Amino acid sequence: MSRLPALPCWVIVLSVTLAAAPSADLAPGPIKLAVDATDAPKKIFHVKETIPVQPGPVSLSYPKWIPGEHGPTGPVTDLAGLHITAIGKPVEWERDPVDMYAIHLRAPEGARSLDVSFDFLSAAAPVGFSSAASCTQELLLHSWNQTLLYPSGVASDALTFEASLKLPPGWKYGTALPVASESGGLIRFAPATLTTLVDSPVLAGANFRRVDLAPGATPHEYLDMACDSRAGLAIPEDQARHMRQLMAEASALFGARHFREYHFLLSLSDYVAHFGLEHHESSDDRSWERMWIDDDERVSSSNLLPHELVHSWNGKYRRPAGLATTDYQQPMQGELLWVYEGLTQYLGFVLGARSGLRTPQQARENLALSAAALDNEPGRTWRPLVDTAVEAQLLYNAANEYDSWRRGTDFYNEGLLIWLEADATIRKLTNNQSSMDDFCQRFHGKPSSGPKIVPYTYEDVVKTMNEVAPHDWNAFFQERLRSLSPRAPMGGIVGSGWKLVYVDSIPPYQKSLAGAQKYVDLRFSLGMILKEKDGEIRDVMPGTPAAKAGVQPGAMLVAVNGRHWSKDVLLDAVKATRDGGPLELLVDNGEFYRTCKLEYRGGPRYPQLVRAAGPDRLSEILKPHAPPVKAEAQK
């Protein structure tokens, strides 16, 4: 695939005003921050700051706990070349030996400001979250928290920023940060707090496109896309219509909006990290270059945008008290991530189907796969779900090997199961007069407002659930959060009129996931999953035929029944086991070869939902709730 010539990136200039001097070492006035991103293709950003101070001790902090990442993920190790001067002379600084995100210094007599300069070394590897690869030759997603220091101990709401941004010729951009004026490629933003600045990343690129998701309406809602090629921006009209329907369905679900306008900031590249990170008035969404024009990649990404949109209400507007910290140095407490992320996973699942971004069949196949993975997870017998939320800051970066025994961030998909069961229970208790939609209206809804944080506790969740449908919701949640049962909570699937079964042919949705992500999923037959390209075994589930035969994560599959391995050779051999065929794997484990004979006669096994007894509540949950939007000619 051809690449367009490299273009220079932007220069960003910010001025920051301290709302008040909270301590003697600070002075009122603007903090000016200039970020020169012209070397972004080389993965280097050049930063200059001027920070008003008074003579005496000064402490500065680099943002550590990044909202939405639920952990101390600020990439401080990528800050290099730090120099500080005052009244034209160098000022010595010293890193705090305990809090390594803080530095201490003394502003000399006569100093009224500090001039700070450093480089930010942007990662090249596309693995991780916002501190992973974020720019290519053709696009860039800039996270403000990565290129600034701020006065230690000052609440982020107490700092007011006036930002300006200069883009290279021909580059366009998208951001939720309000614009005051624009002239000659220089964009001046309206005053904003540090909270809003960090919550408002900027997407820019040589290949840029905006799709209006609410033409002629307010608040404005946009899909902003930057891509490594112009071809990747060609979103089909039916998908654009589904995106407009997504916004309409979200409005119907919550009954109010808490943003001035909303921007999906979608990076389309095979060379940036692929993930989603929520913001109040935007979301940092990253997927493959050809996401819109490759069916497998589009299906594989179909949860990304609905999930991040829901976070504007659930996670940003309503936020667990333990995650609603006053600055970026305070530790976050994640025990309610099964609400923050789990409820968001459920509502994103619902809105994806209601909007048409997923068909009802794709939604059911997604649910079946999530439920089966959790139901075959031996780690359930020692680690309760609530502990995965408490330890989330570590589990996000845990290894893939033996993930089913360790347990990872299960509060996402197990949260989906729990909240589906809650929805089915409300519908049953109220004879279909109420549902989780009513909870969302009460908990996240009216009145509409601009962006703000309304913290909540576990007791607030239980109280609102009881307002919707009286029940012992405390016992309901505690039983599921603290269970050590080897089986996943299937009450929502059963209570909505369906059941989980296993079939011998891969369902289309799961086939698309495997096709886009290039893996072979045999978790529910042999108990392993491997890369399609080179046969690397990504994981093995304890207690399964593969594990009992000695197959290890990280090993390379070399041959199947004496024949050089390929995806088709392996799948044919698994299919033949049903008729008694052998299954012998030759694996290379760090230059040591081993033959593993699997005792397995079950053939292929893939999870799927089939209709069962009782009302079909799942179909009712997934059907559209908002009037269909009209097709809009693309620009």
N, C-alpha and C positions, 0 to 999 in steps of 0.2 A: 504493500500500500504506500502510495506516495505521500510525502509530508510537505507541507507548505514551508517556505523559508522562515527562519527564526525572526521574530519581531521583538523589539525591546518592550519590557514591561513598564509599569507605571512608576511615578514618584508620588508618594503619599505624604501630605503635610497636615499635621494636626496641631491645633492649639487647645489647651486644656485649662479651664478655670476652676480653681479651688473655691467651692461654695463658702467655705469658712476655713480658717486655719485652726485645726483641732489641737495642735500642740506648738510649743515654742519654736520648733525647728522648721516649721513651714511658714510660708508667706502667701498672702492672697495674690491672685493674678493667674494668667494663663500658663499652663504647661504646654510647651510647643513640642510636637513630635513629628519628625519627618522620616518616612520610610521610603527608601530608594530601592525599588524592585526591578531596576533595569537589568540586573544580573540574575533574575529569577530562573531563567533557563539553565544557569550554572548552579542553581540551588543556593544562592547567597542573597540575602537582603541586608541593606546597609541602613542603619538606624541612627538618628540624631534626636536628642531631647534637650529641652531647656526647662528646668524645674525650679520654680521660685522657692527660695528658702530664706531662713534667717541664720545668722552665724550660730554655730553650735552643732551638737550631735544630730545626725540625719540617718534614717534607715529607709531603704528602698526595697521593694519586693517585686519579684517576677511572679505572675499568676501561676498558681500551683494546682488548685482544685478547680477543674474546668467544668462548668455546668453542662449537664447532659452526658458527660463521660463518667461521672460518678466516682472519680478517683483522682489521686494526685498525679495527673498526666501532663501537666505543663512541661514542655520540653526544654527545661533549663540547661540541660547539657549541650544544647545546640546554640547557646548564646556564647559568642566568642569575641575577642578583641575589645573588651570593655575598657574604656578610658573615661575619666571624669576630670573636669577642670572647673575652676572658679576664679573670677577676675584674672583670667588669662594664665593661671598657673595650675599645674597638675595637683590633684587631690588624691591622696592614698585612700584606698577602700579595703575592707576586709570582709570575707564571707562569714556569716554566722556559722559556728561549728556544729550547731544542732539543726537549725532551720536553714538548709542550704539554698533556699530560694530567696533569702534575704541577705543584703549587704549593709555594712555600717561604715560611716565616715564622719568627718567633722568639717563642716563648712567654715572657712576661715573668716576672721574679722573683716568686715567690709563687703562680704559676699551677699548678693541679693538673689543669686540663682546659681544652679549647677548646670554645666553643659556636659551631657552624657552622650557617648557614642558607642555603638557596638554593631556587630554583624549577627544576623540570625542565619544559621546553616540549615536550610530546609532539607528534609529527608528525601532520598531518591527511591527508597524501597516502597512499593505500594502495598505495604502490610501494616495494618494498625488503624488508628483513628485520625483525628485532625492533625496530629503531629507527624503522620506518615506523608508519603508523596502527595503534594497538593498542587503542583504546577508542571506543565510541559512546555514545549516550544510554542504552543498555540493557546494556552489557557492558564488561568491561575485562580485559585480560591484563597483569598487572604483572610486569616483569622487574626483579629487585632491583638488578642491576648499574647500572641507569640512575639510581638515586636514592641513591647513597652515595659518599662519599669514604672511603678507608682508608689507614692508615699506609704510606708508600712503603717498599718493600724487605722487607715482611713477607709470608711465604708465606701463601697463603689458608688452608692447613690449620692455621696457628698462631693463627687468630682464631676464637673461639667465640662464637656468637650465641645470645641468647635473644630470640625474636621474639614480639610480640603483634600482633593484627590486629583492628580493629573495622570491621564491615561496616554499611552503612546498613540500616534496617529492611526486612525482607523479602528481602534479597539472600542468595543462597546462594553457596557457593564450592567449589572443588576445588583441591587441591595435594598434592604428595607430602611436603611438610614435616611431620614428625610433630607431632601436637597433644598438648600436656600437659593442657590444660583448656579449657573453653568455658563462658561464662556471660554472659547478657545481651548477646549479640552480640559479645562480646570473646573472641577466640581467642588462647590462649597456646600457643606452640609449644615443644617440647622443645629443649634446647640443641643447636645445630648449628654446624658450622664455616662460615666464609665460603664455602668451596668448595661445601658443601651448600646454603647459602642461595642463591647465584647459580645453582645447578643446580636450583632448586625454585621456578619461577614460580607465581603464583597466578591462577587464572581465577575470575571472579565475574560475576554478572549478575542482573538482575531476572527473567529467564526462564532457569531453570537446571534441568538434569535429570541424574541419575546412573543409568547402567545398570551393574549388577553383571555382570562378565564371567567371574567364577569363583564362583558362589553356593555358600556353605558351605565354600569351600576357602581355604587359605592358601598363598602370600601372596595378599592381596586384590588384585584387578585391576579397574579401573573405566574406563568411558567417561564422562567429565565433560563436559557440553556447556552452553555459554551462547550464547544466540541473540538476535537483534534482535526475534524474535517467538516466541510460544509455538508457532505452527504448525510452525516449522522444527525443533522438537525431536522431531517425530513420526517417529522412526526405525522403519521397518517391522520386524516381528519376524524376517523372514528375514535382514535385514541385521544385526540384533542377534545372531542365531545365528551368522552368518559371523564377527562380531567375537569371539565366544566361541571359535569354532573357530580363529581366528587365534592366540589365546593358547595353545590346546592344540597347534597346529602348531609354534609357536615353541619351546615346551617340549620337544617331541619332537625338533626339529632340533638344539637346543643341549644338551639333556640336563641343564640346570641353570639356575638363575635367580640373578641378582646384584642383586636389589632386595628391599627390605623389603615394598613393595607398589608397584603400578604404576598411573599415571593418564594416560590420554589426555586432554589439556586442549584440547578442540575448540571454537574460536570460530567461530560460524556467522553471518557478516555479509558484506554486499556492500561494506562501508565500512571494512574493515581489510585490511591486506596479506595476501595469500594465499601461504602457504609452510608449511614444517614445520621446527622446530628441536628437535633431540634433547636430552634430558636423561637422567640415569641412571635415575631412577625415575618419569619422566614425559616427555611431549613436548608442545611448544607447536605445535598443529596449527590451521591457519586456512583456512577454505573459505567457499563461498557460503552465504547464509542458508538456501537451500532445497536444500542438498546431498543430504539424505536423501530428499527427495520430488520432485526433478527428476531424471529418469533420466540425461540428458546430463551434468548436474553431478556426479551420483554416480559415473558411469563415469569422468569426467575426473579425479575425485579418488581413484580406486581404488588408486593407489599410495602415497598420502600416509601413511596410518596403518601399513601393513606396513613401509614404509621406515623410519619414525621408530622403530617398535618394535624393529627389528633393531639399531638404533644402541645400544640399552641394552647389548647384548653387543659389537657391533662398532663401536667408536668411543668408548664411555664406559668399559666394563670393560676391553677390550683397545684400546689407543690407541697410534698411532705415537709413538715416543720424541720426534720433533720437534714433536709437538702436545701433549705432556704437560708443559706448563710449570708452574712453581711458583706463579705469580701471574698477574695479568691485564695486566701491562706487558711481559712477556717476548715477543719475536717468535716466532711459530710457523713451522715449516718443513713445507711440505705435499707433499713429493715422494712420500709414500706415500698420498696421497688416492685413488689408484686402488684401494687396499685399503679405506681408511676409508669412502669414498663408493661406489667402484665395486663392491666386494663387497657392500656394503649394498644397492645398487641391484639386484644379482642376487638376493640372498636375499629382498629385499622382493618382487621379481617372482615368485619361487618361492612364497613364503608367501601372496601375494595369490591365486594360483591354488589352492593347496592348501586354503585356508580357504573358498573360494567367493566372496570379495569380487570376484574376476574369474572369468569362465568360462574354460575352456581356450582357446576361440576368441578371446576378448578378449585373453588373454595372448599368443597367437600374433600377433594383429594389432598389439599393442603392440610386440612384438619386431621385427616386420617394419618398422614405421614407424621405430623407433630405428635399425635396421641400415641402412635405405635413406638416412636423413638423413646418417649418417656416411659411407656409401659414395659419396655425391654431394657431398662436402665438399672443395673444392680446396685448402683450407688444410692438408690432410694432407701435401702435398708439401713443405712448408717447416717445419712445426712438429710435432715428435713428441709423442705423447700425454703423456709424462712432463713435458714443458715446460708443458702446461696445468695440471698439478698444482703445479709449482713456482711458477707465476705466478697461482695461484688467487686470492690475496688481491686482485689487480687485476681479474681476469677476471670475478669475480662482479658487478662494477659496470660492465662494459664495455657499450657501446652495442649495440643489436640490428642496426644496419645493417652489412651485409657480414659477418655473423657466421660464415658458412661459409668465408670467406677468412681471417678473423682466427683462428678457432677459439675456442670458449669453454670452459666447464667440461665438456669432453667425457669427463673421467674417470668421470662417472656412467654414461652409456649405453655408452661404449666399454668401461668396466669390466664392465658387464653382459655384453657379447659375449665378453670375455676370460675371465671366470669361468665362463660357460656352456661355453666350449671346454675349460677346465680340468676341469669336471665331466664332460663327455663323454669326455675323454681318460682320466680316472681310471676311469670305467666300462669303457672299452674295454681298458685295461691290466690290469684286475683281473677281467675277464669278469663285470662287474656285481656283484662282491662288495663293492666300496667306491665311495664317491662323495664329493662335497663335504660331505654330511651328516657323514661321518666326520671330515673336516677341522674342521668346526664343533665337533664333540664334543671333539676334542683341543685346539683352539686357544681356544675360548670357553667350554668346558663345565665339568665337575666339577672340584672340589667346588662346590656352591652356596655363595653368600656374600652378605653385604650389599654395598652399593656400594663399590667400590674401583677403582683404576686399576692395570692391569698393562701397562706399556709393552712395545712390541715393535719389532724392527728388520726390515729386509728379509730378513736372513739367517734370522730366526726363522720368517718365512713360508715360505721355501724349505725349511727343515729340516722343518717340519711337513708340507708337501706330500709330501716324500720319505718320511716315516713312513707316510703313507697309501698312496702308490703310488710306488715308486722310478722316477725319471725325471730327465732333465736339465731340471728346472724353472727353474733360473737362465736357461738359454738360451731356454726357452719364454717367460718373462716379458720378458726383455731384448729379444728380437726384436720383440715386440709394443709394448713401451713406447717403443722408439727408432726404429721404422719410419717411413720417409718414403714408403711406398707410397701411391699415390692411392686404393687400395681399402681398405675397412674389413676387419677380421679376421672372416671369415665361417666359420671352422673349426668354431665351436660349433654353428651352425645346420646346416651340412652334416654334421658328425659326430654330430648328434642325429637325423638322418634327414629333414631338411627342406631346402628351398631357397627363395631369395627370387626372386619374379617380380613383374611389374607387370600390373595389370588395369585395365579401363576404367570400373569402377564403384567408388565409394568404399565401403570396408568399414565395417560398422556402428560399430566402435570408433572409427575415425578420424572418422566422421560425428559421433559424440557429442562428441569433443574439439573439433571445429570449431564445433559447436552451442553448447557451454558457453562456449568462449572467444571466440566471435564472430569467427572469421576464415575466409578462403577460402584453402585450401592448394593451390597449383599448383606447388609446388617441383619435382615430378618430371615435369612437362610443360613449362610455360612457364619455370619457374625463379624463381617469385616467390610471396610470401605477402602477403595484404592483409587489412585489417579489413573485416568485413562491413557495419558501420554506415555508414561514410563513404568507403570505398574508399581509405583511406590505405595506401600500399604499405610494409609493414613491413620487407621485405628482398627483395633480388634476389641470386641466386647468380651469380657471375662465370662467363662462358663459356656461359651458357644463352641460349635464344632471346630472353628478355626483356632480358637484359643487352646482347646484341648489337644489339638494336633501340634501345637508349638509355633504357630504363626505369630509373628511379633510386629508391632507397629514400627515403622521406619525401614523394614526390610523391603527388598525389591522382588517382585514376582518375576521369575525367569521362565518357567515352563509349567504347563498343565498337562498331566498325564503323558509326559515325555515329549510334548510338542511346545515349541516356542510360544510364549504367551501372547495373546491378543485379547481384546474385549470379547470378540465373537467366540474364540476358542474357549475362553473361560465360561461364558454364558451357556454355550452348548454343553459343556461338561456338567454344569450345575443342573441343566435340564435333564440330562441323561441319568442323573442319580435316582430319579423317580423310578426308573426301570432297572435299578441295580447297578448302574454304571459306576466305575471307580472315580475317585477324586483325589489325585495326588499332585501336590504343589511343590515345585522346586523353588526355594527362595534364597536370595543372596542377602545375608545379614552382615554387612561390613567385611566382605571378603571371605566370609564363612558360608558355605553352602549347606542347605539342609533340605531333606525331603520330608514333607509333612503329609501324612495320609489322614484324610478327613473321614470320619465315620458319619456320613450324612446321606439320607435317602429321601429328603423332602422336596427336592426340586426347587424351582424358583418360588419365592414368597414376597409379595408386595402388599402393603396395607391399603385397604379401601373401605369406604362406608357403604352400607346397604340399608335399605329401608327396613324398619322393624315395626313393632306394634306401637300404638298410641298416636296422638296428634303429631303432625309434621311441623313442629315448632321451628326447626332449623330453617326450613324454606320460608317461613313467615318472617323470621329474623333477617334473612338475607335479601328479601325482595325490596325493590326501591320504595322509599318513603317520600321522596320529593318529586314534584312534577318534572317530566323530562325536559331537559334544556333543548333549545333549538340549535340546529347546526349553524356554525358561523364560518364564513369564508376566511381562510387563513391569509395572513399578510406576510 
